[in-house]
Amino acid sequence: MNIFEQIDANIYGLLFKTITPTTTSIMIGISFFASAGALIAISIISLLIFKNKKLPKYITLNLIISFILNRIIKIIVRRPRPDAFALVIEKGYSFPSAHAMIGFAFYGFIIYLILKSKKSKRQKVIYTTLLSLLIILIGISRIYLGVHYFTDVLSGFTIAMIYLVLFIKFIYKCCRELE
């Protein structure tokens, strides 16, 4: 067993001890916030929330690019999902976790927009903390539900962080300058 398999096994061992019907329901609810339906709905709602109508365009573009990037990586790597136990049924490959990667890219970009906004420092701290906690809980939920390994989630977060820096630096800022 290599080091990554050992880490995955240890994390599974810890989470397996915490399984209860209540915790499972909570984790399914948390996981929903990074589902395709939820992220698309939030993108549509952003059209109503933001006064600057250009921001929803970038939120949606970010969602589309991160989705495509995740699919490409999954097809290249082709890592099977865990087979030890699964509290929900998922299809497709495991690496990297789409919920973790796309959720991080999506909510991470919203955090960036909040930090760049004219909101008060207190509001920025509250919103950033809540969204950061959501991102972390989404990752934990995917492992808890037995549909991803810890390394799938950690890699999803890492890839999303790199992607998000590039998206903000090159696409968001460059496109804004062209408008």
C-alpha positions in Angstrom: 0.0 0.0 0.0 1.5 3.4 -1.0 1.4 6.5 1.1 -1.7 7.9 -0.6 -3.7 4.7 -0.2 -2.7 4.7 3.5 -3.8 8.2 4.0 -7.1 7.5 2.2 -7.6 4.3 4.4 -6.9 6.2 7.6 -9.3 9.0 6.8 -12.0 6.5 5.9 -11.4 4.7 9.1 -12.0 7.9 11.1 -15.1 8.9 9.2 -16.6 5.4 9.2 -16.9 5.7 13.0 -19.0 8.9 12.7 -21.7 7.5 10.5 -25.2 8.1 11.8 -28.5 8.7 10.0 -28.5 12.4 11.1 -25.0 13.0 10.1 -25.6 11.3 6.7 -28.6 13.6 6.1 -26.5 16.7 7.0 -23.7 15.6 4.7 -26.1 14.9 1.8 -27.5 18.5 2.3 -24.0 20.0 2.4 -23.0 18.0 -0.7 -26.0 19.4 -2.5 -24.5 22.9 -2.4 -21.9 21.8 -5.0 -24.3 19.8 -7.2 -24.8 20.9 -10.8 -28.4 21.9 -10.1 -27.5 24.1 -7.1 -24.5 25.8 -8.8 -26.6 26.5 -12.0 -29.4 27.9 -9.8 -27.0 30.1 -7.9 -25.6 31.4 -11.2 -29.1 32.3 -12.4 -29.9 33.9 -9.0 -26.7 36.0 -9.3 -28.4 37.7 -12.2 -30.9 39.1 -9.8 -28.5 39.8 -6.9 -25.6 41.7 -8.5 -26.2 45.3 -9.6 -23.3 44.9 -12.0 -24.8 42.6 -14.6 -21.4 41.6 -15.9 -20.5 39.7 -12.8 -23.0 36.9 -13.4 -21.5 36.3 -16.8 -18.1 35.7 -15.1 -19.6 33.5 -12.4 -21.2 31.4 -15.1 -18.1 31.3 -17.3 -16.1 30.2 -14.2 -18.6 27.4 -13.6 -18.4 26.2 -17.2 -14.6 26.2 -17.4 -14.1 24.5 -14.1 -16.7 21.8 -15.1 -14.9 21.2 -18.4 -11.5 21.1 -16.7 -12.8 18.6 -14.2 -14.2 16.3 -16.9 -11.0 16.4 -18.9 -8.9 15.4 -15.8 -11.4 12.6 -14.9 -11.2 11.2 -18.4 -7.4 11.3 -18.3 -6.9 9.8 -14.8 -9.9 7.3 -14.8 -9.6 6.5 -11.1 -12.4 4.3 -9.9 -14.6 5.4 -7.0 -14.1 3.8 -3.6 -15.7 0.5 -3.2 -15.6 0.0 0.6 -18.9 1.7 1.3 -21.1 4.3 -0.3 -24.0 6.1 1.4 -25.1 7.6 -1.9 -24.7 6.3 -5.4 -22.5 8.2 -7.9 -21.4 7.3 -11.4 -18.2 8.2 -13.2 -14.7 8.5 -12.1 -13.4 9.5 -8.7 -10.4 11.8 -9.4 -10.6 14.7 -8.8 -13.8 15.2 -6.9 -16.1 17.3 -9.0 -18.0 18.6 -6.0 -14.8 19.6 -4.2 -13.0 21.1 -7.3 -16.0 22.9 -8.9 -17.4 23.9 -5.6 -14.0 25.4 -4.6 -13.7 27.2 -7.9 -17.3 28.5 -7.8 -17.5 29.6 -4.2 -13.8 30.7 -4.2 -14.6 33.1 -7.1 -17.5 34.5 -5.1 -15.2 35.0 -2.2 -12.9 36.9 -4.4 -15.7 39.1 -5.6 -16.8 39.7 -2.1 -13.3 40.7 -1.0 -13.1 43.1 -3.9 -16.5 44.6 -3.2 -17.4 47.7 -1.3 -18.9 45.7 1.6 -17.8 46.5 5.1 -14.9 44.6 6.6 -17.2 42.9 9.0 -19.5 41.7 6.1 -16.5 40.5 4.1 -15.2 38.5 7.1 -18.6 36.9 7.7 -19.3 36.0 4.1 -15.7 34.8 3.5 -15.7 32.6 6.6 -19.1 31.1 5.8 -18.2 30.3 2.2 -14.8 28.9 3.2 -16.5 26.7 5.7 -18.9 25.5 3.1 -16.1 24.6 0.7 -14.4 22.6 3.4 -17.6 20.8 4.5 -18.4 20.0 0.9 -15.0 18.1 0.7 -15.6 16.3 4.0 -19.2 15.4 2.8 -17.9 13.6 -0.3 -15.5 11.5 1.7 -18.0 10.8 4.4 -20.6 9.7 1.8 -18.1 7.2 0.5 -18.0 8.5 -3.0 -14.4 9.9 -3.0 -11.1 9.3 -1.4 -9.5 12.0 0.7 -6.8 12.4 -2.0 -9.6 13.0 -4.6 -10.9 15.9 -2.5 -7.5 17.3 -1.6 -6.5 17.2 -5.3 -9.8 18.8 -6.3 -9.1 21.6 -3.9 -5.6 22.0 -5.1 -6.5 22.0 -8.8 -9.3 24.5 -8.2 -7.0 26.8 -6.3 -4.5 26.8 -9.2 -7.3 27.2 -11.8 -8.9 30.0 -9.8 -5.7 32.0 -9.6 -5.3 31.6 -13.4 -9.0 32.4 -14.1 -8.9 35.6 -12.0 -5.5 36.7 -13.4 -6.1 36.0 -17.1 -9.7 35.6 -17.9 -11.6 37.7 -15.4 -9.2 40.7 -15.3 -8.4 40.6 -19.1 -12.0 40.3 -20.2 -13.0 43.2 -17.8 -10.4 45.4 -19.4 -11.7 44.7 -22.9 -15.3 45.8 -21.9 
